[in-house]
Amino acid sequence: MRSTFETRLVTLLQKLEAAPICNSAEEAFTLFHQAWLLTNEEHNSPEALLTAWRQQRLCAEHGWQGLNSPVCYRNFDESPNIRIYLHPDGSLVIQRVTPASGSILCAKLGHPRMELAATPASVH
């Protein structure tokens, strides 16, 4: 018996919660990609879905938008009202987006960036 998207989403959120933090959008993509693929394998998803996700890359051709902006995102094919955002610091956010509102389902913070120290004032 195959599980619903919502059941698989709960499993994905649990995996992401337990995972280590990421340092970049690329690492966050890899974490998400591996967790979602494993989730679908565990829930006996159709082979066509597994094959499609095995081939998924972080690129516009695979549905990722805003790749040249600070935050890129993609909607899930099975549930277009669920969107995943990847941030440059490795933060990953999954949100349910509806016309009336949006609710955050997962907000996994990335690795904090060290800001460059301010240049000391010159001594006269």
C-alpha positions as CSV (number, residue, x, y, z in Angstrom):
1,M,0.0,0.0,0.0
2,R,1.4,3.4,-1.0
3,S,1.3,6.3,1.3
4,T,-0.1,9.8,0.6
5,F,1.9,12.8,-0.2
6,E,1.1,14.2,3.3
7,T,2.3,11.1,5.0
8,R,5.6,11.2,3.1
9,L,5.9,14.9,3.8
10,V,5.7,14.2,7.6
11,T,8.5,11.6,7.2
12,L,10.6,14.2,5.2
13,L,10.1,16.8,7.9
14,Q,11.3,14.4,10.5
15,K,14.4,13.5,8.5
16,L,15.2,17.2,8.0
17,E,14.7,18.0,11.6
18,A,17.3,15.3,12.6
19,A,19.8,16.3,9.9
20,P,22.9,18.4,10.5
21,I,22.9,22.1,9.4
22,C,24.1,23.0,6.0
23,N,26.6,25.6,4.9
24,S,25.2,26.6,1.5
25,A,22.1,26.4,-0.8
26,E,23.8,23.5,-2.6
27,E,24.3,21.5,0.6
28,A,20.7,22.2,1.6
29,F,19.6,21.0,-1.8
30,T,21.6,17.8,-1.4
31,L,20.1,17.2,2.1
32,F,16.6,17.8,0.8
33,H,17.1,15.7,-2.3
34,Q,18.6,12.7,-0.4
35,A,15.9,12.9,2.4
36,W,13.0,13.1,-0.1
37,L,14.4,10.3,-2.2
38,L,14.9,8.1,0.9
39,T,11.4,9.0,2.2
40,N,9.8,7.9,-1.1
41,E,11.8,4.7,-1.2
42,E,10.7,3.9,2.4
43,H,7.1,4.6,1.5
44,N,7.2,2.4,-1.7
45,S,6.5,5.3,-4.1
46,P,6.0,4.4,-7.8
47,E,9.3,3.7,-9.6
48,A,8.6,6.6,-12.1
49,L,8.6,9.0,-9.2
50,L,11.8,7.6,-7.8
51,T,13.5,7.7,-11.1
52,A,12.4,11.4,-11.6
53,W,13.8,12.3,-8.2
54,R,17.0,10.4,-8.7
55,Q,17.7,12.6,-11.7
56,Q,16.7,15.9,-10.0
57,R,19.3,18.6,-10.0
58,L,19.5,22.2,-8.7
59,C,18.7,23.8,-12.0
60,A,15.9,25.7,-13.8
61,E,15.2,22.8,-16.1
62,H,14.1,20.8,-13.0
63,G,11.7,23.4,-11.7
64,W,14.0,25.6,-9.5
65,Q,13.3,29.3,-9.7
66,G,15.3,32.3,-8.6
67,L,18.6,30.5,-9.0
68,N,20.3,33.9,-9.6
69,S,18.7,35.5,-6.6
70,P,19.4,35.2,-2.8
71,V,16.7,32.6,-2.3
72,C,15.8,29.9,-4.8
73,Y,12.6,27.8,-4.6
74,R,10.6,25.0,-6.1
75,N,7.1,23.7,-5.7
76,F,6.5,20.0,-5.2
77,D,5.0,18.4,-8.4
78,E,2.5,16.3,-6.4
79,S,1.4,19.2,-4.2
80,P,2.1,22.6,-5.9
81,N,1.0,24.5,-2.8
82,I,4.0,23.1,-0.9
83,R,7.2,25.1,-1.7
84,I,10.8,24.5,-0.6
85,Y,13.2,27.5,-0.3
86,L,17.0,27.2,-0.3
87,H,19.0,30.1,1.2
88,P,22.7,30.9,0.6
89,D,23.7,30.1,4.2
90,G,22.2,26.6,4.0
91,S,18.8,27.5,5.5
92,L,16.0,25.4,4.2
93,V,12.3,26.4,4.5
94,I,9.3,24.3,3.5
95,Q,6.0,26.3,3.3
96,R,2.4,25.6,2.5
97,V,1.4,28.4,0.2
98,T,-2.3,29.2,-0.3
99,P,-4.0,32.2,-1.8
100,A,-5.2,33.2,1.7
101,S,-2.0,32.6,3.6
102,G,1.1,30.5,4.1
103,S,2.3,28.3,6.9
104,I,5.8,27.3,7.6
105,L,6.1,23.5,7.9
106,C,9.9,23.4,8.4
107,A,12.5,26.1,9.0
108,K,16.0,24.5,9.3
109,L,18.5,27.2,9.9
110,G,21.8,27.1,8.0
111,H,25.3,27.8,9.2
112,P,25.6,31.4,10.4
113,R,28.0,33.5,8.3
114,M,30.8,35.3,9.9
115,E,30.6,38.9,9.0
116,L,33.9,40.6,8.1
117,A,35.2,42.6,11.0
118,A,34.8,46.3,10.6
119,T,38.0,48.0,9.6
120,P,39.4,49.8,12.6
121,A,39.5,53.5,12.5
122,S,42.9,54.8,11.5
123,V,45.0,56.2,14.2
124,H,46.3,59.7,13.8
